[in-house]
Amino acid sequence: MLKTKTGRVIELPSDEEEILINQGIKSDKDTYELTNSEFSQLKPSQVNMTVSVDYDVLTLLQAMGDNWQTRVNHVLREWLKQQATHS
């Protein structure tokens, strides 16, 4: 098991599971295991940020249910697309 900085506990695969995972990677013609060099060049698809919003906006977003941050990301993306078409 591995504990992250935020306290999340991650259960790592056993040696037997790791063997099965690697066999699966080798048998899949559409994928391969990245080299250390390739892995180090990967960029995160998301970044954490801090932003201030009005309390009522946050309350409404959270009231819409789980994944409200994903919805905020979607709304921002759509707004940016609209801005690009109006420029």
BELFENZI-V52315 format. One record per residue. N is the residue number from 1. RES is the residue in three letters. PHI is phi as a letter, one per 30 degrees, with the letter a starting at -180 (999 if undefined). D_LAST is the distance of its C-alpha to the last C-alpha in whole Angstrom. Layout:
# BELFENZI-V52315
N | RES | PHI | D_LAST
N | RES | PHI | D_LAST
This chain:
# BELFENZI-V52315
1 | MET | 999 | 51
2 | LEU | b | 48
3 | LYS | c | 47
4 | THR | d | 43
5 | LYS | e | 42
6 | THR | d | 41
7 | GLY | j | 45
8 | ARG | d | 44
9 | VAL | c | 46
10 | ILE | c | 46
11 | GLU | c | 49
12 | LEU | d | 49
13 | PRO | d | 50
14 | SER | d | 54
15 | ASP | e | 55
16 | GLU | d | 56
17 | GLU | d | 53
18 | GLU | d | 51
19 | ILE | d | 53
20 | LEU | d | 52
21 | ILE | d | 48
22 | ASN | d | 49
23 | GLN | d | 51
24 | GLY | d | 48
25 | ILE | d | 45
26 | LYS | d | 48
27 | SER | d | 48
28 | ASP | c | 45
29 | LYS | d | 44
30 | ASP | c | 40
31 | THR | b | 40
32 | TYR | a | 42
33 | GLU | d | 42
34 | LEU | d | 40
35 | THR | d | 42
36 | ASN | e | 42
37 | SER | d | 40
38 | GLU | d | 37
39 | PHE | d | 37
40 | SER | d | 37
41 | GLN | d | 33
42 | LEU | d | 32
43 | LYS | c | 29
44 | PRO | d | 29
45 | SER | d | 26
46 | GLN | b | 26
47 | VAL | b | 26
48 | ASN | d | 28
49 | MET | b | 26
50 | THR | c | 27
51 | VAL | b | 25
52 | SER | c | 27
53 | VAL | b | 26
54 | ASP | d | 28
55 | TYR | e | 31
56 | ASP | d | 31
57 | VAL | d | 28
58 | LEU | d | 29
59 | THR | d | 32
60 | LEU | d | 31
61 | LEU | d | 29
62 | GLN | d | 32
63 | ALA | d | 34
64 | MET | d | 32
65 | GLY | j | 34
66 | ASP | e | 34
67 | ASN | i | 31
68 | TRP | d | 29
69 | GLN | d | 27
70 | THR | d | 26
71 | ARG | d | 25
72 | VAL | d | 23
73 | ASN | e | 21
74 | HIS | d | 20
75 | VAL | d | 19
76 | LEU | d | 17
77 | ARG | d | 16
78 | GLU | d | 15
79 | TRP | d | 13
80 | LEU | d | 11
81 | LYS | d | 10
82 | GLN | d | 9
83 | GLN | d | 6
84 | ALA | d | 5
85 | THR | d | 6
86 | HIS | c | 4
87 | SER | d | 0
